[in-house]
Amino acid sequence: MEVSGSIKVLGDTQEFGSNGFRKRECVITTNEQYPQTILVEFTQNNTTSLDSYKVGDNVTIQINIRGREWTNPQGEVKYFVSLNGWRIEKVGAAPTAGAPMQDIPAPAAADAPASGSSDEEDDLPF
C-alpha cells in the first residue's frame, strides 16, 4: 500500500531498550478534498531513508499496516494499529534503479507501417 502527501513533521530517530531498536516518525498531510494527517513510522535501518527529506516535500510512502493486541494490568484488552514505512520517494522524482518503467516510448515513425498500403500482403495468421 502507499500513501501520498506533503511532509508536515519529521521526527528525530529514537532508540529504545538495550537491543538498539530504532524508530523515526514522519507525519504527512494528504493532498485530497478532505486532507488527512497521517503518522508513518520508520524502524531500524529504514530510519535513515528519511535523511534526505525535509518538511514541505511532496512524497509517496510505501507502507505496511501493523496491528497488535495488548492487555493492560487491569486485564482490559486494547488494540493498536500503526503504519510502518519501508520506502519513500519524492513525487515526480525519476524512478530509482530497479524500479519498474512507467512510460514506454512510442515507436519511431520509421518503424510504423506506411499509411495507405493496403495492397501489401499481411503474413500474420489471423
ZITAUR-V610887 format. One line per field, one symbol per residue. psi: psi as a letter, one per 30 degrees, with the letter a starting at -180 (. if undefined). burial: b if it has 24 or more other C-alpha atoms within 12 Angstrom, else e. Layout:
psi = ???
burial = ???
//
This chain:
psi = llkkakkekjllkkkklffgkkkkkkklklileikkjkkkkklbffefffegllkfkklkkklkkkllkkklffgkklkkkljjkfkkkkkglkklkfkkkekkkllleffkkkkghffkkkgkf.
burial = eebbbbbbbbbebeeeeeeeeebbbbbbbbeeeeeeebbbbbbeebbbbbeebeeebbbbbbbeeeeeeeeeeeeeeeeeeebbbbbbbbeeeeeeeeeeeeeeeeeeeeeeeeeeeeeeeeeeee
//
